[in-house]
Amino acid sequence: MTSFDHHAAVCRVCEGPTRSGFALCFCCKTIVGSLLMPLAPVASVTSYRVGDSVHRLFRGYKNAPVAESRRLCATALSSLVETWLTAHHDRLPARFGPP
């Protein structure tokens, strides 16, 4: 038997997987322990790995040496968020409360 339950629960903060019987995943529990305060719910719009195209957009909108490059990265990230919001708008009130 593996150490991770095949019937994983969902973290109350990030909606990531956690073991059955646990309200928070390991990462959120660790952050709560460090901050010593509760966390607000979050939603993951995308994931990335260091060096992939999404990671380069995140680094580029902050650190590109040319303003035009920063603007292009910010525009691409805005489009990513807009697409996510359009696809998930119906579940946001249940997750975060009414507008």
C-alpha positions in Angstrom: 0.0 0.0 0.0 1.3 3.5 -0.8 1.5 6.3 1.7 -1.0 8.4 -0.3 -4.6 7.4 -0.1 -6.2 6.6 -3.5 -9.4 8.3 -2.2 -7.8 11.7 -1.8 -9.6 14.6 -0.2 -9.4 18.2 -1.4 -7.5 20.9 0.5 -9.9 23.6 1.8 -7.4 26.4 0.9 -6.0 25.5 -2.5 -8.3 22.6 -3.7 -5.2 20.5 -4.2 -5.2 16.8 -3.2 -4.7 15.9 0.4 -5.1 12.6 2.3 -8.5 11.5 3.5 -9.2 13.0 7.0 -7.0 16.1 6.4 -8.5 19.5 5.8 -5.3 21.0 4.4 -2.6 19.7 2.0 1.0 19.5 3.2 2.0 22.8 1.5 -1.0 24.8 3.0 -0.5 23.3 6.4 3.2 24.2 6.3 2.4 27.8 5.3 -0.2 28.1 8.1 2.4 26.9 10.5 4.9 29.5 9.3 2.5 32.4 9.3 0.6 31.4 12.4 -2.6 32.6 10.9 -5.4 31.1 8.7 -5.2 31.3 4.9 -7.8 32.6 2.6 -9.0 30.3 -0.2 -7.1 30.5 -3.4 -7.6 29.2 -6.9 -4.8 27.9 -9.1 -5.2 29.4 -12.6 -2.3 27.4 -14.0 0.7 25.5 -13.0 4.3 25.6 -14.3 7.7 24.1 -14.1 10.8 26.1 -13.8 11.9 27.0 -17.4 8.7 26.2 -19.2 6.7 28.7 -21.2 4.4 29.8 -18.4 7.4 30.2 -16.0 9.1 32.4 -18.6 6.0 34.6 -18.9 6.0 35.1 -15.1 9.6 35.9 -15.0 9.4 38.0 -18.2 6.6 40.4 -17.0 8.7 41.2 -14.0 12.3 41.0 -15.2 12.6 41.3 -19.0 15.1 44.1 -19.7 13.0 45.6 -22.4 9.6 47.3 -21.6 8.0 45.9 -24.8 8.9 42.3 -23.7 7.4 42.9 -20.2 4.2 44.3 -21.8 3.9 41.2 -24.1 4.4 38.8 -21.1 1.8 40.8 -19.1 -0.6 40.7 -22.0 -0.2 36.9 -22.4 -0.7 36.4 -18.6 -3.8 38.6 -18.7 -5.2 36.5 -21.5 -4.5 33.3 -19.5 -6.4 34.7 -16.5 -9.3 35.9 -18.6 -9.6 32.5 -20.3 -9.6 30.8 -16.9 -12.2 33.3 -15.4 -14.5 32.7 -18.4 -14.2 28.9 -17.9 -14.7 29.0 -14.1 -16.9 32.0 -13.4 -19.8 29.8 -12.3 -17.9 28.2 -9.5 -16.3 31.3 -8.0 -19.3 32.4 -5.8 -19.4 29.0 -4.2 -15.6 29.1 -3.5 -15.2 32.7 -2.5 -18.7 34.1 -1.8 -20.9 36.5 -3.7 -19.4 39.5 -5.5 
